[in-house]
Amino acid sequence: MALQQLTLGLNPIQGLVVIPSGSRSRTNLRSPGHHPAAWGIQKGKRNRSGVGECRCQLGLVGAAAGVVEMVEKLNALVLGVGVGLPCQVMDCGDVVYRSTLPKQGLIITAPGVALALLVATYLWSQPGVAPGFWDMFVLAKLEQIIRPSYKKEDFVLGKKLGEGAFGTVYKASLVKSKSGKSDSELVVKKANQYGAVEVWMNERVRRACSSSCADFIDGFRESKRKGKGDEFWLVWRYEGDATLDDLMKDKDFPYNVEQMIYGRVDELPKGPERENRIIRTIMRQIMSSLKNLHAIGIVHRDIKPQNIIFSQDAKSFKIIDLGAAADLRVGINYVPNEFLLDPRYAAPEQYIMSTQTPSAPPPPVAAALSPVLWQMNVPDRFDVYSAGLIFLQMVFPNLRTDGSLIQFNRQLKRCDYNMVKWRQSTEARNNPDFRRGFELLDRDEGVGWELLQAMIRFKGRQRISAKQALDHPFFIRDGLLGLTFLQKLRLQLIRTSFQDRSEAFAWVQNLMAKSGTKSVGGFTEAELQKLKDKEPKAKDTVSRNALASALKLQRKVARTIATVGEPANKRNWWNRWESTN
Ligand SMILES: Nc1ncnc2c1ncn2[C@@H]1O[C@H](COP(=O)(O)OP(=O)(O)OP(=O)(O)O)[C@@H](O)[C@H]1O
């Protein structure tokens, strides 16, 4: 401000100033403090560069030149600091010659960059609004043009592979191959009206993460005879004869999988180490597929060994049967309170979203709000629980039958879904199958047991995600000892963010205890006990209030979604699957 006053304060010395032609910078000529009118300078002719030719009114040339120099310096300072009247701190151009105004370009400012980053983060965060638009309006359209389309006459149906509530599955072959690849062995599912959803999911997966699920070839609608409705035909490449369920029923599991996934048999003697290695590979493949599905906003909702097939070509396990899946990017197949689930493998919450969340809104609205709803409900953790049960069955041979799994579910419920309590009650029975299983899980400082606990938790939010699970040391070959410092740090982060507060506190407590006593900046045991006593109860007022506010916000968002009407252009993308009846 002092500088401004000084600059402005010089203005009254009108008539004293002489501005020699060409001696002033353009900036100074344009500032009001130096404007010819303000300085009492009579303008003569101006050349095209905007520098005026000035004539002095008084003859005090020498003194004035010194003052001009000083004013120029002050002005440069004002401009540099960015404090001053509008045309002092920015280029306002010349009143007469507008062409001297600065060109309007993109001005990058810190708040602008921060806002752009925030918007980009939102649009790209799970389940991905921006990639979703690209997928739906560009890739899907391109695919429709490029890919060959089929009709039922193109296939010869063979052996029946299975029959479910939604359709019948056959082995099939093509009458005449349309693509370059050998299409000799195929699988065809003749499905009822729910087949439309399965086609949608399979097409999404094929575009985004084809290696995670069975190789989908085409889906089309066929009209049945009058009054019988439509039928959907779904065609996949035949991946192989064995599902994980088939393989797990074999007494030799997991050794029967070894040759299939590694192409050779390990030299190690049979035992926990070798079994651990095979189970780890299977789990890694399941979790990677889940991670890919969740990354594009698809929750499978029916993860079980029967829906995991071994692909002979890819030499890995893939997911099948997307009929119950929900696409939470656009809300396809999401119906609140829906109960499609297999109770043996379903997570205790039963629903992937809060029951307060209404039916899916129109896709553009659902897409725009999907990151918020995803973060609020973490629906992906439903599949993680089911995958946790598969892990459990692989480790404990005596839990591989339906009856024993149902029994386990009951026991766990009785233990309040606390795996530690379940372990205590199980170990007391001294069953050799359980003993061997725990031995396997306790290897490498118990990383397997830790991962299992992180997957099988009552609250979805406290469960580990598929992506985080893949970062867990269980999946790192050398176990905890082989971890780098950064990996260990990341592990601690995963541990603390997914454990109960009491467990997180125990970890901090342990860390502090290890760091020494008071003399070296740590805490004594008595002090730690005091701290522990101060740890708030799980249901204190603050957490209750926070929970209530979150639920309130969720209901508000849900109500907003529900009030938005159906868009007119729905026909463009979904109606090709709508029944004509
Ligand atoms: N791509 C594939 N390659 C090989 N076999 C397959 C493939 N897809 C499905 N199958 C076989 O067909 C069976 C039934 O498939 P799928 O689970 O998709 O049908 P479904 O009608 O939904 O059955 P369910 O209702 O029992 O789950 C599977 O268990 C598997 O054995």
The ligand as a Gaussian input file, in Angstrom:
#p B3LYP/6-31G(d) Opt

LIG

0 1
 N      -16.748000     -71.077000     -20.700000
 C      -16.983000     -72.294000     -20.189000
 N      -16.149000     -73.298000     -20.466000
 C      -16.363000     -74.536000     -19.983000
 N      -17.397000     -74.861000     -19.214000
 C      -18.274000     -73.912000     -18.886000
 C      -18.117000     -72.576000     -19.353000
 N      -19.134000     -71.831000     -18.888000
 C      -19.884000     -72.669000     -18.152000
 N      -19.377000     -73.906000     -18.136000
 C      -19.920000     -75.114000     -17.466000
 O      -21.311000     -74.995000     -17.390000
 C      -21.754000     -75.057000     -16.053000
 C      -22.940000     -74.132000     -15.848000
 O      -22.537000     -72.809000     -16.156000
 P      -23.153000     -71.547000     -15.406000
 O      -22.806000     -71.611000     -13.965000
 O      -22.744000     -70.333000     -16.136000
 O      -24.691000     -71.813000     -15.631000
 P      -25.931000     -71.528000     -14.691000
 O      -27.149000     -71.830000     -15.487000
 O      -25.836000     -70.182000     -14.133000
 O      -25.720000     -72.593000     -13.572000
 P      -26.057000     -72.426000     -12.045000
 O      -27.395000     -71.817000     -11.941000
 O      -25.958000     -73.828000     -11.539000
 O      -24.964000     -71.541000     -11.478000
 C      -20.551000     -74.682000     -15.223000
 O      -20.578000     -75.263000     -13.960000
 C      -19.396000     -75.208000     -16.054000
 O      -19.172000     -76.545000     -15.755000

